[in-house]
Amino acid sequence: MPVDPARAVVHEQGWQSWSPSTGYALGEQPHRPNAEKRRIGCYRPETAPGADVFWGEGLLAVDPGDGGPVTVVAAVEPTGTVPSIRARAVDGRVVVAADGPVRVVTDAGAGGVPGALARWADEVAGGLGLPAPRPAPTIWCSWYQYFTKVTEADVDRNLGLLDTLELPVDVVQVDDGYQAEIGDWLIPSGRFSDTPGLFKRIADRGRRAGIWTAPFLAGARSRMAADHPDWLVRDTDGTPVSAGNNWDQDLYALDTTHPGVRDYLRSVFSTFAGWGIDFHKIDFVYAAAIPGVRHEDVTGIEAYRSGVRLIREAIGAQAYLLGCGAPQLPSIGLVDAMRVSPDIAPSHEPESGDVSQPSQRGAALNGVSRAFQHGRFWVNDPDCVVARPGVERREEWAAHVAEFGGLRGSSDGLDQLDDWGLKTTRRLLTDPVPRHFVAS
């Protein structure tokens, strides 16, 4: 397609929550992983686009910059087959190719690329018969204050402070750190003596109980990986497929088509339901879609969707399901809310320079460019409010959440907030959330 080389913009849609998604001028270098383990854990693991080509996973848009219509190139069946779509600037044109079936939509409506993507999303949602997403509850989450060192006493202390401060929080979500290992969800860490009792205390205080899991991962140190090596996705030579490295250990992907895995997931999430938990953040779920050999001969996307549907069945239709680290297009129709960005951090810039890693800059980058998804596919989660002193540029982050936050959550130790932080947190938890962030 002909373009104005000085003004044209190409929008890339990244594979999963943390994969950079944004628009680029033709002379800009797109964001790419700076290490192999980043590529496996934060990008589409089977693809390795160079910096000399624009690359969308199932979705790419081109604004020619000459006043003409936006061209949207998208997967024909975004929940089933997600082709990689490539674009190069060649002699005053943008040349687009794909490795699978795509639709090409010429959009002359208002709003540039965001408006064109919103209209495409409306069409997809309508074609699938998706209902309007349920409003998200407000949450308090343990992660960004305590990380993996959270204790049962930390949660109890903040549970009491919610009452003292009269904060409008619906859900108290216990994040990573309550479990012994990644994969051993029903075995408590040494910092939690009575996990079921903790969730009962949350409910007794009039709050909803929430929990974090990475349900499709097995850590190399986990009892599950040691006891059930046959549950792991494997290469053709029989070795377990890498799902990245985190928590100072190798990670492996669970085969969601294996009967033993499916029974285990049912048992875990049914147990959680019996503990009164009805808010679930499922994280690192890209693992279920990693290419490899499985018990059943299905694609990674089919295995992923089957695994998430199983969790939904186990927790019940009324429970609230939040996806994170999730393939974006394959998740349509599966979750109530979706993290659309990498994690935030107390720092604005990512330590590694890779915007798929925790940082406010990376989170805001994706939160803006994926705003069109909110209210159409799910409720957008831009990540939590962190408003305590010492958080860099906290005013900017709060402004981003105010504009693009569908799911609103606080993740400070509530006794760490100063007057500005408490006032801002209260406002962001109270303000109404618009149905859409981008008009169609």
C-alpha positions in Angstrom: 0.0 0.0 0.0 1.3 3.5 -0.8 2.1 5.6 2.3 3.7 8.9 3.2 7.1 7.7 4.6 7.4 10.7 6.9 4.0 10.3 8.5 2.9 6.6 8.2 2.4 4.6 11.3 2.5 0.8 11.7 0.8 -0.7 14.8 2.0 -4.1 16.1 -0.1 -6.3 18.3 2.1 -8.4 20.6 1.4 -12.0 21.3 0.6 -11.9 25.0 0.0 -9.5 27.9 3.6 -8.5 28.3 4.6 -8.4 24.6 5.1 -4.8 23.5 2.2 -3.5 21.4 2.3 0.0 20.0 2.6 2.1 16.8 5.9 3.0 15.1 7.0 5.5 12.5 8.6 3.8 9.5 12.1 4.8 10.6 11.7 3.6 14.2 13.1 0.3 15.5 10.4 -1.8 17.1 10.8 -3.2 20.6 12.4 -6.7 20.6 13.6 -9.1 23.4 17.2 -8.6 24.4 17.7 -12.2 25.7 16.5 -15.7 24.7 14.7 -16.3 28.0 12.9 -13.0 27.5 11.7 -14.2 24.1 10.4 -17.5 25.5 8.6 -15.9 28.5 7.4 -12.6 27.2 7.0 -12.9 23.4 5.7 -15.6 21.1 8.3 -18.3 21.7 8.2 -19.8 18.2 8.9 -16.5 16.4 11.9 -14.3 16.4 11.3 -11.2 14.3 14.2 -8.9 13.7 14.3 -5.2 14.3 14.1 -4.5 10.5 10.5 -5.7 10.2 7.2 -4.8 11.9 5.5 -7.9 13.3 2.0 -8.3 14.6 0.7 -11.6 16.1 -2.7 -11.9 14.5 -3.3 -8.2 14.2 -1.4 -5.3 12.4 -2.6 -1.9 11.3 -1.2 0.7 8.9 -2.1 4.4 8.9 -0.6 5.7 5.6 -0.1 9.2 7.0 -1.5 10.8 3.8 -5.1 11.3 5.1 -6.2 8.0 3.6 -8.0 5.1 5.3 -6.3 2.8 7.9 -5.7 -0.7 6.8 -6.3 -3.4 9.4 -4.8 -6.9 8.7 -6.1 -9.5 11.1 -6.6 -13.2 11.7 -9.7 -14.6 10.1 -10.3 -16.7 13.3 -8.5 -14.9 16.1 -9.4 -17.4 18.7 -8.2 -20.4 16.7 -5.4 -19.5 14.3 -3.1 -16.5 14.9 -0.8 -15.9 12.0 2.2 -13.8 12.2 1.8 -10.7 10.1 4.9 -8.9 8.8 5.3 -5.4 7.3 8.2 -3.7 5.6 8.7 -0.3 4.2 9.8 -0.6 0.5 10.1 2.4 -1.9 7.3 4.5 -0.5 5.0 1.6 0.2 4.4 -0.7 3.1 4.4 -4.4 2.0 2.5 -6.8 4.3 2.6 -10.6 4.3 1.3 -13.3 6.7 2.0 -16.9 7.3 -1.7 -17.8 7.7 -5.2 -16.7 6.7 -6.0 -13.0 7.3 -8.6 -10.4 6.5 -7.7 -7.0 5.1 -10.1 -4.3 6.2 -9.9 -0.7 4.8 -11.3 1.6 7.4 -12.1 5.2 6.5 -13.8 6.0 9.9 -12.7 8.5 12.5 -10.1 8.0 15.2 -7.1 6.8 13.2 -5.6 3.4 14.2 -7.4 3.3 17.6 -10.8 3.9 16.0 -10.1 1.3 13.3 -9.1 -1.3 15.8 -12.1 -0.6 18.0 -14.4 -1.1 15.0 -12.6 -4.4 14.1 -13.0 -5.5 17.8 -16.7 -4.7 17.7 -17.0 -6.9 14.6 -15.1 -9.8 16.2 -17.1 -9.5 19.5 -20.4 -9.4 17.5 -19.4 -12.3 15.3 -18.7 -14.4 18.4 -21.8 -13.3 20.2 -19.8 -12.0 23.2 -21.9 -10.5 26.0 -20.8 -7.1 27.5 -18.1 -7.8 30.0 -19.1 -7.9 33.7 -18.0 -4.9 35.7 -14.8 -5.6 37.6 -14.6 -5.6 41.4 -12.0 -3.4 43.1 -9.1 -5.3 44.6 -6.3 -5.0 47.1 -3.3 -7.2 46.0 -0.3 -8.2 48.1 2.3 -8.3 45.3 3.8 -4.9 44.8 4.5 -4.3 48.5 5.6 -7.8 49.7 6.3 -9.8 46.5 7.2 -13.4 47.2 8.0 -12.7 50.8 4.4 -12.0 51.8 3.2 -13.5 55.0 -0.2 -14.5 56.4 0.3 -11.7 59.0 0.9 -9.1 56.2 -2.5 -10.0 54.6 -4.3 -9.9 58.0 -2.8 -6.5 58.8 -3.9 -4.9 55.5 -7.3 -6.6 55.9 -7.8 -4.7 59.1 -6.5 -1.4 57.6 -9.1 -1.7 54.8 -11.8 -1.4 57.5 -10.0 1.3 59.5 -9.4 3.4 56.3 -12.8 2.6 54.9 -11.4 1.9 51.5 -13.9 0.6 48.8 -12.2 -2.7 48.1 -14.3 -5.7 47.1 -11.6 -8.4 46.8 -8.5 -9.1 48.9 -6.2 -11.0 46.5 -3.3 -13.1 48.0 -0.6 -13.1 45.4 2.5 -15.2 44.8 4.2 -16.4 48.0 1.5 -18.4 49.8 2.5 -21.6 48.0 5.5 -23.8 48.5 6.5 -23.9 44.9 5.3 -23.0 41.4 2.9 -25.8 40.7 2.4 -26.9 44.3 -0.6 -24.7 44.9 -2.1 -26.6 47.8 1.1 -26.9 49.8 1.6 -23.8 51.9 4.9 -21.9 52.2 6.4 -21.6 55.6 5.0 -18.1 55.9 1.3 -19.3 55.8 0.1 -21.5 58.6 -3.7 -21.6 57.8 -4.4 -20.6 54.2 -8.0 -21.8 54.2 -8.5 -19.9 57.5 -7.1 -16.8 56.0 -9.6 -16.8 53.2 -12.4 -17.4 55.7 -11.3 -14.4 57.6 -11.4 -12.3 54.4 -15.0 -13.4 53.8 -15.9 -12.8 57.5 -14.8 -9.2 57.1 -17.3 -8.8 54.2 -14.7 -8.9 51.4 -14.4 -11.4 48.6 -11.4 -13.8 48.6 -9.0 -13.8 45.7 -5.9 -15.8 44.8 -3.0 -15.8 42.3 -1.8 -18.9 40.4 0.4 -19.7 37.4 -1.7 -22.8 36.7 0.0 -24.0 33.6 3.6 -23.8 34.9 5.7 -26.4 36.8 8.8 -25.1 38.5 11.9 -27.3 38.3 11.9 -27.4 42.2 8.2 -28.3 42.4 7.0 -31.6 43.8 4.6 -31.8 40.9 7.4 -31.8 38.3 9.3 -34.4 40.3 6.3 -36.7 40.7 4.8 -36.3 37.3 7.3 -35.7 34.6 4.9 -37.2 32.1 2.6 -34.1 32.6 5.0 -31.8 30.8 4.9 -30.6 27.2 7.9 -32.1 25.4 10.1 -31.6 22.4 10.2 -34.3 19.7 13.3 -35.8 21.4 11.3 -36.2 24.7 12.9 -33.5 26.7 10.6 -31.0 28.5 10.0 -27.8 26.6 11.3 -24.7 28.3 8.7 -22.2 29.4 11.4 -19.7 30.5 13.2 -19.1 33.7 11.9 -17.3 36.8 12.0 -17.6 40.6 15.7 -18.7 40.0 14.6 -21.9 38.4 13.7 -23.4 35.0 10.1 -23.5 34.2 8.1 -26.1 32.2 4.7 -26.1 30.6 1.9 -28.4 31.7 0.2 -30.4 29.0 -3.5 -29.4 29.5 -4.6 -32.3 27.3 -3.1 -34.9 29.7 -5.8 -36.6 31.8 -3.6 -36.3 34.9 -3.1 -32.6 34.5 -6.7 -32.0 33.9 -7.6 -33.9 37.1 -5.0 -32.0 39.0 -6.3 -28.6 37.8 -9.9 -29.6 38.7 -8.8 -30.6 42.1 -6.8 -27.4 42.8 -9.5 -25.0 41.6 -12.4 -27.0 43.2 -10.5 -26.8 46.5 -10.1 -23.1 46.1 -13.8 -22.8 45.5 -14.4 -24.8 48.6 -12.3 -22.3 50.5 -14.6 -19.5 49.4 -12.3 -18.0 46.8 -14.3 -16.5 43.9 -11.7 -14.2 42.3 -8.8 -15.8 40.4 -5.8 -14.2 38.7 -4.3 -16.8 36.5 -0.8 -15.7 35.4 2.0 -16.9 33.1 -0.8 -18.7 31.1 1.1 -18.4 27.9 2.8 -21.7 28.9 -0.2 -23.7 27.9 0.1 -22.6 24.3 3.8 -23.3 23.9 4.5 -25.5 20.9 5.5 -29.1 21.6 4.3 -32.7 21.8 1.2 -33.3 23.9 -0.9 -36.2 25.0 -3.4 -35.2 22.3 -2.5 -34.0 18.9 -3.8 -30.4 19.1 -2.4 -27.0 18.5 -0.9 -24.9 21.3 -3.9 -22.5 21.1 -6.4 -25.4 21.3 -4.5 -26.7 24.4 -4.5 -23.2 25.9 -8.2 -22.6 25.4 -9.1 -26.1 26.7 -7.1 -25.4 29.9 -8.7 -22.1 30.6 -12.2 -23.5 30.0 -11.4 -26.3 32.5 -10.5 -23.7 35.1 -13.7 -21.7 34.4 -15.8 -24.9 34.9 -14.0 -25.7 38.2 -14.4 -22.2 39.7 -18.0 -21.7 38.5 -19.6 -19.2 36.2 -20.1 -16.5 38.9 -16.4 -16.4 39.9 -14.4 -13.6 38.4 -11.5 -14.6 36.1 -8.5 -12.4 35.4 -5.9 -13.4 32.8 -2.3 -12.3 32.8 0.7 -13.3 30.8 -1.9 -14.4 28.4 -2.1 -14.8 24.6 -4.3 -11.9 23.7 -6.4 -13.0 20.7 -6.7 -16.7 21.8 -8.2 -15.5 25.1 -11.2 -13.7 23.6 -14.3 -15.1 25.2 -12.6 -16.9 28.0 -11.9 -14.3 30.8 -13.7 -11.5 32.5 -10.7 -9.2 32.6 -7.3 -9.2 31.0 -3.9 -7.7 31.9 -3.0 -5.9 28.8 0.5 -4.9 29.8 3.7 -6.1 31.6 3.9 -5.6 35.3 4.4 -2.1 36.6 7.3 -1.5 39.0 8.4 1.2 41.5 10.7 2.4 38.7 9.7 4.1 35.5 12.2 2.4 33.2 12.8 -1.4 32.9 16.1 -2.4 34.4 17.0 -4.6 31.4 15.9 -2.0 28.8 13.3 -4.4 27.5 9.8 -3.0 27.8 8.3 -6.4 28.2 9.8 -6.4 31.7 8.3 -4.7 34.7 8.3 -0.9 34.4 5.8 1.9 34.3 6.9 2.8 30.8 6.2 -0.6 29.4 2.9 -0.9 31.2 1.7 2.5 29.9 2.9 1.7 26.4 0.6 -1.3 26.1 -2.2 0.2 28.2 -2.7 3.0 25.7 -2.3 0.9 22.5 -4.7 -1.9 23.7 -7.3 0.5 25.1 -9.6 -0.5 22.1 -10.0 -4.0 23.7 -11.7 -2.7 26.9 -15.5 -3.3 27.0 -15.4 -5.4 23.8 -13.3 -8.5 24.6 -13.1 -8.0 28.4 -12.3 -5.4 31.1 -8.8 -4.1 30.6 -6.4 -4.4 33.6 -3.6 -1.9 33.3 -2.0 -3.3 36.5 -2.3 -2.0 40.1 -2.1 1.4 41.6 1.1 1.9 43.5 1.0 5.3 45.2 3.3 5.1 48.2 6.2 7.5 48.5 9.4 6.3 46.8 7.5 5.2 43.7 9.0 7.0 40.7 6.6 9.3 38.9 3.7 8.0 40.8 1.5 10.9 39.7 1.9 9.9 36.0 1.1 6.3 36.8 -2.0 7.3 38.7 -3.1 9.4 35.8 -2.6 6.4 33.4 -4.8 4.2 35.6 -7.4 6.9 35.9 -7.6 7.1 32.1 -7.1 3.4 31.1 -7.9 1.4 34.2 -10.9 -0.9 33.8 -10.0 -3.2 36.7 -8.8 -1.0 39.6 -6.6 -2.4 42.3 -4.3 -1.2 45.0 -1.1 -3.0 45.8 0.6 -0.9 48.5 1.0 -1.8 52.1 -1.8 0.5 53.3 0.3 1.7 56.2 2.9 2.9 53.8 0.6 5.5 52.1 1.0 9.2 52.7 -1.9 11.6 52.4 -1.5 12.0 48.7 -1.2 8.2 48.2 -4.3 7.4 50.3 -6.4 10.1 48.7 -5.3 9.0 45.2 -6.0 5.4 45.9 -9.4 6.1 47.3 -10.3 8.2 44.2 -9.2 5.6 41.7 -11.1 2.8 43.6 -14.2 5.0 43.6 -14.3 6.7 40.2 -16.7 5.1 37.7 -15.1 3.1 34.8 -16.3 4.0 31.3 -17.7 1.2 29.1 -15.1 1.9 26.4 -11.9 3.8 26.4 -11.9 4.1 22.6 -15.0 5.0 20.6 -15.9 3.0 17.6 
